[in-house]
Every structure is written in C-alpha cells, then in structure tokens.
Amino acid sequence: MNPLTDIMQKAVSGMSVQTKRIGVTSENISNADTPGYKRKMVIPDAQIDPSGFREALVVLDQTAGETSFDPTHPMADAEGYVTGSNVSLVIEMADMREANRMYEANLNAFQQARTMYKSLLDVIRR
C-alpha cells in the first residue's frame, strides 16, 4: 500500500475514534445530574478490523457515585440513600478538549498527506 494513503487512512481512523469520544463525553455531560448514571468511557481497541480502521470500545466506569440521604426521592433505596452519577464535569470537559485537539491533529496529518500526495502526482505528470 502507498505510505501516503496509509497515513490518510490512519488519520481518518483516528478522527473516527475522536468523534466517538466527543459523542460519549457529550452524553456524560448531559446525564451528569441523572441519579445512578454510570460514566461511559471510550477505549481504542487494540484490534484493527480488516479494512484497516481502528475500532473504539465504549465501557462503563464502575466507580461509585456520590450518595446522599433523601428518603423522599423516588430512586431512594430502602435506607433512604440516593446514589448520584459518577460523572465529574471537570474530567468530562478535559476529555472533550483532549478529543477535540486529537481530532485536529489527525485532520492536520490527513491534510498534509493529501498535499504531499497531490504534489507527487503533479511531479509524475510532468
């Protein structure tokens, strides 16, 4: 395979993973106040599918959420405690920024490889 197309394919794969990360982080932020909600995390899979693209696995963070005493809450347990979500908005915003920057880095790599490929084709045409 051509090294430049290989670079472009890996950059697209990276952008796909970061897009999934941004989506999952958005879900976490929107459900931060939902009692019992478990934070989702995207983990790039070590396996690469036959087309050459890397997949990303979505797993649940098993960290326990904060508990508060509120016996009137409809989701309270038998002892009157409500378990909140385990989402930290600070962590989610940091993850969102990191995913955004990694997406931009992959996009820049793709654009650079495309420019190099175009230049190569221009040289071959002459």
PyMOL commands that set and color helices and strands:
alter all, ss='L'
color gray80, all
select helices_A, chain A and resi 3-30+89-125
alter helices_A, ss='H'
color red, helices_A
select strands_A, chain A and resi 40-48+54-60+67-69+81-83
alter strands_A, ss='S'
color yellow, strands_A
deselect
rebuild
show_as cartoon
